[in-house]
Amino acid sequence: MVALPLALSVNGSAFEIKKKETINATALNLAVCADVSEHWAMGKKLLLKDIAKLAGVSEMTASRALRGAPDVSERTRVKVEQIAKDVGYVPNRIAGALASSKVNLVGVVVPSLNSSVFPEVLSGISSKLKDTPLKPVIGVTAYDLEEEEEVIREMLSWRPAGIVVAGLEHTPAARKMMANADCPVVEVMDVDGDPVRHCVGVSHLAAGRAMARTILEAGYRRIGFIGTKMPQDFRAEKRLTGFLEELEKAGVSLADQELYSGASSIENGHLLAKDVLARTPDLECLYFSSDVMSVGAYMYCVAAGISVPDQLALAGFNNLNLLRGLPIKLATTDAHRFAIGEAAADIILEDPDQVTLVQLEPEAIRGDSL
Protein backbone atom coordinates (compact mmCIF):
# COMPACT_ATOMS: atom_id res chain seq x y z
CA MET A 1 0.00 0.00 0.00
CA VAL A 2 1.42 3.40 -0.99
CA ALA A 3 0.42 6.42 1.10
CA LEU A 4 1.09 9.91 -0.25
CA PRO A 5 0.55 13.11 1.79
CA LEU A 6 -1.98 14.50 -0.65
CA ALA A 7 -3.51 16.76 1.96
CA LEU A 8 -0.24 18.74 2.09
CA SER A 9 -0.58 19.69 -1.54
CA VAL A 10 -3.93 21.39 -1.12
CA ASN A 11 -3.24 23.58 1.90
CA GLY A 12 -1.30 26.80 2.38
CA SER A 13 -1.29 29.04 -0.70
CA ALA A 14 -4.01 26.98 -2.34
CA PHE A 15 -6.38 28.16 0.37
CA GLU A 16 -5.72 31.76 -0.60
CA ILE A 17 -6.41 30.89 -4.22
CA LYS A 18 -9.71 29.32 -3.21
CA LYS A 19 -10.80 32.49 -1.43
CA LYS A 20 -9.93 34.66 -4.44
CA GLU A 21 -11.81 32.33 -6.75
CA THR A 22 -14.90 32.63 -4.59
CA ILE A 23 -14.76 36.41 -4.70
CA ASN A 24 -14.43 36.48 -8.46
CA ALA A 25 -16.84 33.64 -9.23
CA THR A 26 -19.83 35.94 -9.73
CA ALA A 27 -17.98 37.81 -12.48
CA LEU A 28 -17.80 34.72 -14.68
CA ASN A 29 -20.12 34.31 -17.66
CA LEU A 30 -22.77 31.78 -16.63
CA ALA A 31 -23.36 30.91 -20.29
CA VAL A 32 -20.38 28.57 -19.85
CA CYS A 33 -22.70 26.04 -18.21
CA ALA A 34 -24.88 25.77 -21.31
CA ASP A 35 -21.87 25.24 -23.57
CA VAL A 36 -20.45 22.56 -21.30
CA SER A 37 -23.80 20.79 -20.94
CA GLU A 38 -23.98 20.52 -24.71
CA HIS A 39 -20.42 19.19 -24.74
CA TRP A 40 -21.31 16.47 -22.20
CA ALA A 41 -24.50 15.60 -24.03
CA MET A 42 -22.42 14.82 -27.12
CA GLY A 43 -20.42 12.32 -25.04
CA LYS A 44 -17.13 14.18 -25.50
CA LYS A 45 -14.35 14.28 -22.94
CA LEU A 46 -13.48 17.76 -21.68
CA LEU A 47 -10.09 18.85 -22.95
CA LEU A 48 -7.77 21.73 -22.12
CA LYS A 49 -8.75 23.42 -25.40
CA ASP A 50 -12.38 23.47 -24.22
CA ILE A 51 -11.40 25.28 -21.01
CA ALA A 52 -9.29 27.72 -23.05
CA LYS A 53 -12.22 28.44 -25.36
CA LEU A 54 -14.61 29.01 -22.47
CA ALA A 55 -12.11 31.35 -20.81
CA GLY A 56 -11.37 33.21 -24.04
CA VAL A 57 -7.63 32.52 -23.90
CA SER A 58 -5.15 30.39 -25.84
CA GLU A 59 -4.63 26.75 -24.93
CA MET A 60 -1.06 27.56 -23.87
CA THR A 61 -2.28 30.35 -21.57
CA ALA A 62 -4.90 28.06 -20.05
CA SER A 63 -2.22 25.42 -19.43
CA ARG A 64 0.09 27.93 -17.76
CA ALA A 65 -2.78 29.30 -15.67
CA LEU A 66 -3.67 25.85 -14.35
CA ARG A 67 -0.01 25.19 -13.53
CA GLY A 68 0.24 28.48 -11.62
CA ALA A 69 2.91 29.90 -13.93
CA PRO A 70 4.11 33.34 -12.76
CA ASP A 71 3.77 34.93 -16.22
CA VAL A 72 -0.03 34.62 -16.17
CA SER A 73 -2.01 37.50 -14.67
CA GLU A 74 -3.88 36.91 -11.43
CA ARG A 75 -7.19 37.75 -13.12
CA THR A 76 -6.64 35.25 -15.93
CA ARG A 77 -5.43 32.52 -13.60
CA VAL A 78 -8.44 32.85 -11.30
CA LYS A 79 -10.84 32.93 -14.27
CA VAL A 80 -9.37 29.78 -15.85
CA GLU A 81 -9.23 27.93 -12.52
CA GLN A 82 -12.83 28.85 -11.70
CA ILE A 83 -14.10 27.68 -15.11
CA ALA A 84 -12.18 24.40 -14.76
CA LYS A 85 -13.69 23.92 -11.30
CA ASP A 86 -17.22 24.79 -12.42
CA VAL A 87 -17.24 22.28 -15.27
CA GLY A 88 -15.34 19.52 -13.45
CA TYR A 89 -12.19 19.62 -15.60
CA VAL A 90 -9.07 18.11 -14.01
CA PRO A 91 -5.62 18.97 -15.43
CA ASN A 92 -3.45 16.06 -16.50
CA ARG A 93 -0.24 15.85 -14.43
CA ILE A 94 1.28 13.27 -16.77
CA ALA A 95 3.48 15.20 -19.14
CA GLY A 96 4.20 15.06 -22.86
CA ALA A 97 4.07 11.70 -24.60
CA LEU A 98 2.53 10.07 -21.53
CA ALA A 99 -0.51 12.38 -21.56
CA SER A 100 -2.87 9.68 -22.78
CA SER A 101 -1.56 7.08 -20.31
CA LYS A 102 -2.68 6.09 -16.83
CA VAL A 103 -0.66 5.24 -13.78
CA ASN A 104 -1.08 1.99 -11.85
CA LEU A 105 -2.57 3.71 -8.83
CA VAL A 106 -6.05 3.51 -7.35
CA GLY A 107 -7.00 6.63 -5.43
CA VAL A 108 -8.82 5.92 -2.16
CA VAL A 109 -10.42 8.93 -0.46
CA VAL A 110 -11.53 8.43 3.17
CA PRO A 111 -12.52 10.86 5.93
CA SER A 112 -10.31 9.40 8.66
CA LEU A 113 -7.72 6.78 9.57
CA ASN A 114 -8.11 7.26 13.33
CA SER A 115 -9.94 3.98 13.85
CA SER A 116 -9.99 0.63 12.11
CA VAL A 117 -13.21 1.45 10.22
CA PHE A 118 -11.66 2.75 7.02
CA PRO A 119 -8.38 0.81 7.26
CA GLU A 120 -10.46 -2.37 7.05
CA VAL A 121 -12.01 -1.09 3.79
CA LEU A 122 -8.47 -0.41 2.56
CA SER A 123 -7.49 -3.94 3.53
CA GLY A 124 -10.30 -5.30 1.39
CA ILE A 125 -9.16 -3.17 -1.55
CA SER A 126 -5.53 -4.19 -1.09
CA SER A 127 -6.38 -7.89 -0.88
CA LYS A 128 -7.92 -7.74 -4.35
CA LEU A 129 -5.17 -5.58 -5.88
CA LYS A 130 -2.15 -7.40 -4.42
CA ASP A 131 -1.72 -9.76 -7.40
CA THR A 132 -2.20 -6.97 -9.97
CA PRO A 133 0.01 -4.04 -11.01
CA LEU A 134 -2.38 -1.63 -9.25
CA LYS A 135 -1.58 -0.11 -5.87
CA PRO A 136 -3.83 2.03 -3.62
CA VAL A 137 -2.86 5.58 -2.70
CA ILE A 138 -4.65 7.23 0.22
CA GLY A 139 -6.14 10.69 0.68
CA VAL A 140 -7.68 11.75 4.03
CA THR A 141 -10.29 14.51 4.18
CA ALA A 142 -11.10 14.88 7.91
CA TYR A 143 -14.83 14.90 7.06
CA ASP A 144 -14.36 18.21 5.18
CA LEU A 145 -16.08 18.29 1.77
CA GLU A 146 -13.91 21.15 0.50
CA GLU A 147 -10.80 19.20 1.44
CA GLU A 148 -12.30 16.12 -0.21
CA GLU A 149 -12.81 18.10 -3.42
CA GLU A 150 -9.15 19.13 -3.46
CA VAL A 151 -7.92 15.61 -2.76
CA ILE A 152 -10.11 14.19 -5.55
CA ARG A 153 -8.84 16.84 -7.96
CA GLU A 154 -5.23 16.05 -7.08
CA MET A 155 -5.75 12.30 -7.41
CA LEU A 156 -7.56 12.51 -10.74
CA SER A 157 -4.87 14.82 -12.13
CA TRP A 158 -2.47 11.85 -12.09
CA ARG A 159 -4.86 9.80 -14.26
CA PRO A 160 -5.26 6.83 -11.87
CA ALA A 161 -6.59 3.44 -12.90
CA GLY A 162 -9.59 4.09 -10.65
CA ILE A 163 -10.81 6.03 -7.64
CA VAL A 164 -12.73 4.94 -4.55
CA VAL A 165 -14.46 7.61 -2.46
CA ALA A 166 -16.17 7.10 0.90
CA GLY A 167 -19.72 8.40 1.04
CA LEU A 168 -22.25 9.90 -1.35
CA GLU A 169 -22.19 13.54 -0.24
CA HIS A 170 -19.74 15.76 -2.13
CA THR A 171 -19.39 19.33 -3.37
CA PRO A 172 -20.91 19.99 -6.83
CA ALA A 173 -17.40 20.38 -8.25
CA ALA A 174 -16.29 17.03 -6.83
CA ARG A 175 -19.35 15.32 -8.33
CA LYS A 176 -18.59 16.85 -11.74
CA MET A 177 -14.99 15.71 -11.59
CA MET A 178 -16.01 12.16 -10.70
CA ALA A 179 -18.66 12.14 -13.41
CA ASN A 180 -16.09 13.26 -16.01
CA ALA A 181 -13.29 10.96 -14.82
CA ASP A 182 -11.89 8.66 -17.51
CA CYS A 183 -11.50 5.81 -15.01
CA PRO A 184 -13.89 3.76 -12.85
CA VAL A 185 -15.25 5.74 -9.89
CA VAL A 186 -16.72 3.82 -6.94
CA GLU A 187 -18.44 5.43 -3.96
CA VAL A 188 -18.39 3.16 -0.92
CA MET A 189 -19.89 2.64 2.55
CA ASP A 190 -23.34 4.08 1.80
CA VAL A 191 -26.25 3.47 -0.59
CA ASP A 192 -28.72 6.02 0.81
CA GLY A 193 -28.39 8.73 -1.80
CA ASP A 194 -27.53 9.50 -5.42
CA PRO A 195 -24.29 7.81 -6.54
CA VAL A 196 -22.25 9.44 -9.29
CA ARG A 197 -21.41 6.07 -10.85
CA HIS A 198 -20.68 2.74 -9.18
CA CYS A 199 -21.63 2.25 -5.54
CA VAL A 200 -20.91 -0.36 -2.86
CA GLY A 201 -22.19 -0.18 0.70
CA VAL A 202 -24.96 -0.65 3.22
CA SER A 203 -28.07 1.36 3.98
CA HIS A 204 -27.36 3.32 7.14
CA LEU A 205 -31.03 4.16 7.46
CA ALA A 206 -31.71 0.41 7.55
CA ALA A 207 -28.85 -0.11 10.03
CA GLY A 208 -30.34 2.43 12.42
CA ARG A 209 -33.79 0.87 12.12
CA ALA A 210 -32.44 -2.63 12.72
CA MET A 211 -30.61 -1.61 15.91
CA ALA A 212 -33.70 0.22 17.17
CA ARG A 213 -35.76 -2.95 16.71
CA THR A 214 -33.09 -5.00 18.47
CA ILE A 215 -33.03 -2.64 21.46
CA LEU A 216 -36.82 -2.43 21.66
CA GLU A 217 -37.18 -6.21 21.43
CA ALA A 218 -34.81 -6.47 24.40
CA GLY A 219 -37.35 -4.46 26.40
CA TYR A 220 -35.62 -1.07 26.71
CA ARG A 221 -37.61 2.19 26.59
CA ARG A 222 -35.40 4.81 28.32
CA ILE A 223 -32.89 5.09 25.49
CA GLY A 224 -30.13 7.64 24.82
CA PHE A 225 -27.90 8.33 21.80
CA ILE A 226 -24.32 9.61 21.63
CA GLY A 227 -22.81 10.49 18.24
CA THR A 228 -19.54 12.05 17.11
CA LYS A 229 -18.50 14.15 14.11
CA MET A 230 -22.07 15.38 13.89
CA PRO A 231 -23.24 16.60 11.42
CA GLN A 232 -20.15 16.05 9.20
CA ASP A 233 -20.54 12.29 9.42
CA PHE A 234 -23.49 11.89 7.04
CA ARG A 235 -23.66 8.13 7.55
CA ALA A 236 -24.00 8.49 11.33
CA GLU A 237 -26.73 11.08 10.73
CA LYS A 238 -28.62 8.59 8.55
CA ARG A 239 -28.31 5.86 11.19
CA LEU A 240 -29.74 8.22 13.78
CA THR A 241 -32.60 9.11 11.42
CA GLY A 242 -33.45 5.44 10.88
CA PHE A 243 -33.11 4.76 14.61
CA LEU A 244 -35.52 7.57 15.53
CA GLU A 245 -38.02 6.50 12.85
CA GLU A 246 -38.18 3.00 14.28
CA LEU A 247 -38.50 4.26 17.85
CA GLU A 248 -41.33 6.54 16.79
CA LYS A 249 -43.22 3.58 15.30
CA ALA A 250 -43.12 2.00 18.75
CA GLY A 251 -44.20 5.21 20.45
CA VAL A 252 -40.79 5.73 22.05
CA SER A 253 -38.76 8.97 22.11
CA LEU A 254 -35.10 9.42 22.96
CA ALA A 255 -34.67 10.18 26.64
CA ASP A 256 -31.40 12.02 25.98
CA GLN A 257 -28.84 12.58 23.22
CA GLU A 258 -25.38 14.06 22.80
CA LEU A 259 -24.22 15.13 19.33
CA TYR A 260 -20.51 15.75 19.71
CA SER A 261 -18.56 17.57 16.98
CA GLY A 262 -15.25 15.93 17.85
CA ALA A 263 -13.83 12.57 16.80
CA SER A 264 -14.67 9.10 18.06
CA SER A 265 -12.28 7.77 20.69
CA ILE A 266 -12.37 5.53 23.74
CA GLU A 267 -11.64 8.58 25.89
CA ASN A 268 -14.55 10.55 24.41
CA GLY A 269 -16.85 7.56 24.83
CA HIS A 270 -15.88 7.43 28.51
CA LEU A 271 -16.37 11.17 29.08
CA LEU A 272 -19.60 11.58 27.13
CA ALA A 273 -21.22 8.54 28.72
CA LYS A 274 -20.33 9.95 32.14
CA ASP A 275 -21.84 13.34 31.23
CA VAL A 276 -25.06 11.92 29.77
CA LEU A 277 -25.62 9.55 32.70
CA ALA A 278 -25.05 12.39 35.16
CA ARG A 279 -27.68 14.37 33.29
CA THR A 280 -30.14 11.48 32.81
CA PRO A 281 -29.31 8.82 35.42
CA ASP A 282 -32.38 6.66 34.73
CA LEU A 283 -31.30 5.70 31.18
CA GLU A 284 -31.66 2.00 30.44
CA CYS A 285 -29.68 1.89 27.18
CA LEU A 286 -27.11 3.99 25.30
CA TYR A 287 -26.71 3.68 21.51
CA PHE A 288 -23.46 5.05 20.04
CA SER A 289 -22.53 6.09 16.51
CA SER A 290 -19.40 3.91 16.72
CA ASP A 291 -17.97 0.92 18.55
CA VAL A 292 -15.00 2.97 19.72
CA MET A 293 -17.39 5.16 21.71
CA SER A 294 -19.31 2.22 23.15
CA VAL A 295 -16.02 0.68 24.33
CA GLY A 296 -15.20 3.94 26.13
CA ALA A 297 -18.65 3.88 27.73
CA TYR A 298 -18.10 0.29 28.84
CA MET A 299 -14.79 1.31 30.44
CA TYR A 300 -16.63 4.06 32.32
CA CYS A 301 -19.26 1.59 33.53
CA VAL A 302 -16.56 -0.77 34.80
CA ALA A 303 -14.83 2.07 36.66
CA ALA A 304 -18.11 3.44 38.07
CA GLY A 305 -19.41 0.03 39.17
CA ILE A 306 -22.33 0.09 36.68
CA SER A 307 -23.29 -3.43 35.62
CA VAL A 308 -23.70 -3.99 31.85
CA PRO A 309 -26.37 -4.87 30.84
CA ASP A 310 -28.14 -5.25 34.21
CA GLN A 311 -28.04 -1.52 34.99
CA LEU A 312 -27.20 -0.09 31.56
CA ALA A 313 -27.28 -1.61 28.08
CA LEU A 314 -24.79 -0.50 25.42
CA ALA A 315 -24.72 -0.73 21.62
CA GLY A 316 -22.41 0.62 18.93
CA PHE A 317 -21.75 0.31 15.21
CA ASN A 318 -19.17 -1.32 12.91
CA ASN A 319 -18.32 -4.63 14.63
CA LEU A 320 -14.70 -3.60 15.09
CA ASN A 321 -12.02 -6.15 15.99
CA LEU A 322 -11.50 -4.01 19.09
CA LEU A 323 -14.60 -5.62 20.58
CA ARG A 324 -13.01 -9.08 20.60
CA GLY A 325 -10.77 -8.36 23.59
CA LEU A 326 -13.48 -7.21 26.01
CA PRO A 327 -14.84 -9.30 28.91
CA ILE A 328 -18.30 -9.16 27.30
CA LYS A 329 -19.40 -8.89 23.69
CA LEU A 330 -20.88 -5.45 23.06
CA ALA A 331 -23.92 -5.10 20.82
CA THR A 332 -23.01 -3.69 17.42
CA THR A 333 -23.82 -3.73 13.70
CA ASP A 334 -21.65 -5.46 11.13
CA ALA A 335 -21.34 -3.11 8.13
CA HIS A 336 -19.15 -5.54 6.11
CA ARG A 337 -16.27 -3.09 5.61
CA PHE A 338 -13.75 -5.62 4.28
CA ALA A 339 -16.30 -6.99 1.78
CA ILE A 340 -17.08 -3.42 0.67
CA GLY A 341 -13.39 -2.87 -0.09
CA GLU A 342 -13.18 -6.13 -2.02
CA ALA A 343 -16.26 -5.33 -4.12
CA ALA A 344 -14.98 -1.83 -4.89
CA ALA A 345 -11.63 -3.21 -6.07
CA ASP A 346 -13.42 -5.78 -8.26
CA ILE A 347 -15.28 -2.94 -9.99
CA ILE A 348 -12.01 -1.05 -10.58
CA LEU A 349 -10.40 -4.17 -12.05
CA GLU A 350 -13.36 -5.13 -14.23
CA ASP A 351 -14.26 -1.56 -15.29
CA PRO A 352 -17.84 -2.53 -16.28
CA ASP A 353 -19.72 -0.53 -18.90
CA GLN A 354 -22.92 -0.73 -16.86
CA VAL A 355 -23.28 1.17 -13.60
CA THR A 356 -22.91 -1.26 -10.69
CA LEU A 357 -24.71 -1.08 -7.34
CA VAL A 358 -23.67 -3.57 -4.66
CA GLN A 359 -25.83 -3.32 -1.53
CA LEU A 360 -24.89 -5.41 1.49
CA GLU A 361 -27.27 -5.95 4.40
CA PRO A 362 -26.20 -4.52 7.78
CA GLU A 363 -26.39 -7.14 10.54
CA ALA A 364 -27.46 -6.07 14.04
CA ILE A 365 -25.60 -8.17 16.65
CA ARG A 366 -27.16 -8.24 20.11
CA GLY A 367 -24.08 -9.54 21.92
CA ASP A 368 -24.03 -9.60 25.72
CA SER A 369 -24.65 -5.90 26.40
CA LEU A 370 -28.36 -5.81 25.52
SULUR-V564687 format. One record per backbone hydrogen bond with DSSP energy under -1.0 kcal/mol. NH is the residue of the N-H (numbers start at 1). CO is the residue of the C=O. If there is no record, write none. Layout:
{{NH	CO} {NH	CO}}
This chain:
{{2	136} {6	4} {8	5} {9	6} {10	7} {14	11} {15	12} {17	13} {18	14} {19	15} {20	16} {21	17} {22	18} {23	19} {24	20} {25	21} {27	24} {28	25} {32	29} {33	30} {35	31} {36	32} {37	33} {38	34} {39	35} {40	36} {41	37} {42	38} {43	40} {44	39} {51	47} {52	48} {53	49} {54	50} {55	51} {57	52} {62	58} {63	59} {64	60} {65	61} {66	62} {67	63} {69	64} {72	69} {77	73} {78	74} {79	75} {80	76} {81	77} {82	78} {83	79} {84	80} {85	81} {86	82} {87	83} {89	84} {93	157} {98	95} {99	96} {101	98} {103	159} {105	103} {106	135} {107	162} {108	137} {109	164} {110	139} {120	116} {122	118} {123	119} {124	120} {125	121} {126	122} {127	123} {128	124} {129	125} {130	126} {132	129} {135	104} {137	106} {139	108} {141	110} {142	111} {144	141} {148	144} {149	145} {150	146} {151	147} {152	148} {153	149} {154	150} {155	151} {156	152} {157	153} {158	155} {159	156} {161	105} {163	184} {164	107} {165	186} {166	109} {167	188} {175	171} {176	172} {177	173} {178	174} {179	175} {180	176} {186	163} {187	198} {188	165} {189	200} {191	202} {193	191} {198	185} {199	356} {200	187} {201	358} {202	189} {207	203} {208	204} {209	205} {210	206} {211	207} {212	208} {213	209} {214	210} {215	211} {216	212} {217	213} {218	214} {219	216} {220	215} {223	221} {224	285} {225	256} {226	287} {227	258} {229	262} {230	260} {233	229} {234	232} {237	233} {238	234} {239	235} {240	236} {241	237} {242	238} {243	239} {244	240} {245	241} {246	242} {247	243} {248	244} {249	245} {250	246} {251	248} {252	247} {255	223} {258	225} {260	227} {269	265} {270	266} {271	267} {272	268} {273	269} {274	270} {275	271} {276	272} {277	273} {278	274} {279	275} {280	276} {283	280} {284	222} {285	222} {286	313} {287	224} {288	315} {289	226} {291	317} {294	290} {295	291} {296	292} {297	293} {298	294} {299	295} {300	296} {301	297} {302	298} {303	299} {304	300} {306	301} {311	307} {312	307} {313	284} {314	369} {315	286} {316	331} {318	333} {323	320} {324	321} {326	323} {332	365} {334	363} {340	336} {341	337} {342	338} {343	339} {344	340} {345	341} {346	342} {347	343} {348	344} {349	345} {350	346} {351	347} {358	199} {360	201} {363	334} {365	332} {368	329}}
